[in-house]
Amino acid sequence: MQNGDTALLWAAWNGHVEAVAMLLDRGADPEIRDKDGQSALDRCRSDTCKSALLGAERLQRWHRRRLLVTWLH
């Protein structure tokens, strides 16, 4: 990777939807941004890639809220 890109950012930019899905399944953070402020979602060129990332972001937000609620109680 060049310029500090993560594997997820690179896969999204290059249209490797299967790699995007695999990286997300293994815990890649879809909210990380590159040096220009672009996220993997910004770099996606296909609707399939965007759908995979949007689903992952929703799931991560749900898990974070669940952890916070568990921690607070």
C-alpha positions in Angstrom: 0.0 0.0 0.0 1.2 3.5 -0.7 0.5 6.7 1.1 -0.7 5.0 4.2 -3.7 3.3 2.5 -5.1 0.3 4.3 -5.9 -3.0 2.6 -9.6 -2.1 2.8 -9.1 1.3 1.2 -7.0 -0.2 -1.6 -9.5 -3.0 -2.2 -12.4 -0.5 -2.4 -10.5 1.7 -4.8 -9.7 -1.2 -7.1 -13.1 -2.7 -7.1 -12.3 -5.9 -5.3 -15.6 -6.5 -3.7 -14.8 -10.0 -2.4 -11.7 -8.6 -0.7 -13.7 -5.8 0.8 -16.2 -8.3 2.2 -13.4 -10.6 3.5 -11.6 -7.7 5.2 -14.8 -6.4 6.8 -15.6 -10.0 8.0 -12.2 -10.0 9.7 -12.7 -6.7 11.5 -11.4 -4.0 9.2 -12.7 -0.6 10.2 -14.8 0.9 7.4 -14.5 4.4 8.9 -10.8 4.8 8.5 -9.9 7.6 6.1 -6.9 8.1 3.8 -4.6 11.2 3.9 -7.1 13.1 1.7 -10.0 12.3 4.1 -11.7 9.7 1.9 -13.2 6.5 3.4 -13.5 3.2 1.7 -17.1 4.1 0.9 -15.9 7.2 -0.9 -13.5 5.1 -2.9 -16.0 2.5 -4.0 -16.9 2.5 -7.6 -19.7 -0.1 -7.6 -23.0 -0.3 -5.8 -22.1 -3.8 -4.6 -19.0 -2.5 -2.8 -21.0 0.4 -1.3 -23.7 -2.0 0.0 -21.0 -4.2 1.7 -19.5 -1.2 3.4 -22.8 0.4 4.5 -23.9 -2.9 6.0 -20.6 -3.2 7.9 -20.9 0.4 9.2 -24.3 -0.3 10.6 -23.2 -3.5 12.2 -20.2 -1.8 13.8 -22.3 1.0 15.2 -24.7 -1.5 16.7 -21.8 -3.4 18.3 -20.3 -0.2 19.7 -23.7 0.9 21.2 -24.1 -2.6 22.7 -20.6 -2.5 24.3 -21.3 0.9 25.7 -24.6 -0.1 27.2 -23.0 -3.3 28.6 -20.1 -1.2 30.1 -22.5 1.3 31.7 -24.6 -1.3 33.5 
